[in-house]
Amino acid sequence: MLNVKRTIYLAACTFLLTGILPTLSHAQEAPRFSRVAVIDISEVFKNHKRFKAKMDEIKNEIEAFDKVLRDKRKQINNLITELQEYKPGSKAYEEGEKRSAKMQAELQVEMQLKRKSILNREADVYDKAYREVLAQVAEFSQRHGIDLVLRFDSKPIDPTRRDSVLKGVNRAVVYQNRMDITKFIVDNLNRGLPPQNLGARPVLPSRPGTR
């Protein structure tokens, strides 16, 4: 009789435990919250020294080419002025016209080729710089447990300018408090080190109410 009671008791305990343990297990699992940060990409590019140096090189090249264009246009204008000294239809006039037309056509082609070259170089500089920024953001986020980085505009809204107000109203990030990683990314970029070789782990700004 005692054995039967003991068997029933053990069975009841087993039943209760199988129902309680899963509940306890779920209760002990702490909820995981995603950590979010924001970055002002415009500010990153504005303060990225190597990117700015590359863009300055292109700017200087454009200015030098503009000088070449001005000189060639001056030559063409001088040639056109000289044509006025010849009688229209004369051999000298026709030869001058041909030279002028040829120089203008060559200048037009040269301008188009240069413009294409400059645009391609600018695109390449932007592409490489942006890939570098993404690599730094990914490295920084992984080291600090950041799950999502949103792009935002840190520039304050100018209430006197309609375009600034409309741009502010349409911002994707409405509010953030000490979640901006822009400065950290700029510092890492300007150190000129690849993401995997970055130095000591920087300290992120603390959240409100935390130490």
Secondary structure, 3 states (H helix, E strand, C coil): CHHHHHHHHHHHHHHHHHHHHHHHHHHHCCCCCCCEEEECHHHHHHHCHHHHHHHHHHHHHHHHHHHHHHHHHHHHHHHHHHHCCCCCCCHHHHHHHHHHHHHHHHHHHHHHHHHHHHHHHHHHHHHHHHHHHHHHHHHHHHHHCCCEEEECCCCCCCCCCHHHHHHHHCCCCCCCCCCECHHHHHHHHHCCCCHHHCCCCCCCCCCCCCC
